[in-house]
Amino acid sequence: MPFNEHFGIHPQDEQFLDREVWDLAGTPLDKRPLLLHFHPLVIYRFQVIKQADTVLALYLRSDAFTAHEKLADFEYYDPITTGDST
């Protein structure tokens, strides 16, 4: 799994960290779930995810990551994870 030294996390994909962060706090609740109100090509231009696949990988392969890596990834992805259901 790739690791970004600058951010100290495992990126969701190769371009993920190059994208602007979606302002979830500034997104009205009536605009959620995002996929029902925004075109996927708009959403995919931002750092926002429906479920944290990277965090799931940390759980499934817990022995392959340090406690520090797990915490850093969780703290990075939690604020940009919508938890939306479609």
LINJO-V336568 format. One record per run of one state. SS is the DSSP state (a for helix, b for strand, c for the rest). FROM is the first residue (numbers start at 0). LEN is the number of residues. If there is no record, write none. Layout:
ss->[SS:SS]
from->[FROM:FROM]
len->[LEN:LEN]
//
This chain:
ss->[c:b:c:b:c:a:c:b:c:a:c:a:c:a:c:b:c:b:c:a:c:a:c:a:c:b:c]
from->[0:3:4:8:9:15:18:19:21:28:31:33:36:39:43:45:47:48:49:52:60:61:64:66:78:80:81]
len->[3:1:4:1:6:3:1:2:7:3:2:3:3:4:2:2:1:1:3:8:1:3:2:12:2:1:5]
//
